[in-house]
Amino acid sequence: MIGALYERWLLEMWAGDFGLARDLVTPDFVGHWPGHDVHGADELIDVLRQGHAPFEGVTVTLDVGPIVDGDQVAARWTFGGRYKGGVPGATAPEGTDVSFEGHDVLRAEGGRFAEYWVISDVRALDRALGTE
């Protein structure tokens, strides 16, 4: 069940069906990004929109996993798309294909995700956009 929940999380919600967050996370959900936390579905939806805004043709692939252990799941993914502008300091021309990889760990509670930790290769994204 948690593996299927994760596939919806990654392959549907992160691919663009942002409203699905309301079905996939608990009301007290906390997402841990390096440097800040996100609370609840609405803040998660805001992060998703912001993350997608500079790209078109977004693809999200599941590279490894999901690996389930009790109420936790882990996976490796790749995010890709074409840069359409809007990142401060970026030197990449619009239309540049960009991709980067990351890892997720989530904890489920009552059939929804209650907590999320993400580590992504932001340096690869910075290099691709020319912001490094």
N, C-alpha and C positions, 0 to 999 in steps of 0.2 A: 504494500500500500504506500509506504513512504517513497519507494523508488518511483512509482507512478506519479505521486504528488510532486516529486522533484522534476520529473520530465515536463509536467505542466508548468512548473515554476520557470524552468529554463527555456523550453522550446515553444511555449505559448506566451507567457507573460513577458519574459525578457526579449522575446522576438517582436513584441509590439502590442500585445493585448493587455495593456497596463491595468485596466479595470479589474482584471482577474485577481489582482492583489487582494481585493476585498474578500474573495472566497478562499484564498490560499494562506492568509496569515491570521493569527489570533489578534483580538483587539489590543492586547498589550505587547505586540510584536516589537522586537528591537533588532535592528540591523546594524552590525558593527563594520564600518568602513575605516581604513586607516585615517585617524585624525578626527572622526566624528561618528556619532550614532544617529540612527533614524528610528523614529517611533511611530508605529501604527501604519495602516494601509495608505493613508493619504500622503504621509511624508515619503513612503516608499514609491508611490506613484509619481511624486514630484522628482525624485532621484532618477527614476526610469525615463521620464520625459526629458530631463536635462541631459542624461547620458546619450539619448538618441538624437537630440536636436541637431548636432553638427553633422549627422550622417543620413544618407538615403540608401535604400536597398540593403537594409540591415539583415544580416544572417547571424544566427547563433547556432553553434554546433556543440553537441555533447561528445567530447573526445575520450573520456575515461569515466566509467561509472554509469549510473549512480552506485556507490558502495554504501550499503546499509549496515548499521550496527546498532541494534536496539532502536532508540528514538532519534538517532542521528544518521545523517546521510552526507556523503562527500562525493565530489565530482570535479573533473577538469573540463573546461569549455574554451571555445574560441568565439570571439565577437568580431564581425567584419562588416564593412560598409564602404560607401564612397563618401569622401569628405565633401561637404557642401558649404563649408565656411562657418565662421562664427566663434572659433576658438582664439582668444586673445594671444597674440604673439606667434601664431602659426604661420609658417612660410610655405607650407604645401599648397599647391594650386588646387582649386576646386576640381572635383572629379578624381582625385587621388584615391586609389584603393588602399584601405587601411585595415589591419587586423591586429588583435592582441589576444593573449590567453590569460586564463585565471583559474583559480580554484575556489570552490564553495564548500562550506561546512554549515549544515543547518540542523536545528533541533526541533522536532515535532512534538506537538502536544494536542491531544484531542482531534487528530486528523488534519491539523493545520500546522504551519510553521510558526514557532514562537520566537526563535532566535536564529540569527544569520551572521556568519563571518565570511568575508571575502578577501582574497589576496589576488591582485591582478598585476600584470606586467605593464605598469604605467610607463615605464621607460621605453618600451617598444612602441607604445602609442605616441609618446612624445617625439621619438625619433621619426616616426612615420609622418607626423604633422609638422615637424621642424620646429618644435617648441623647446627642444632641449638645449 
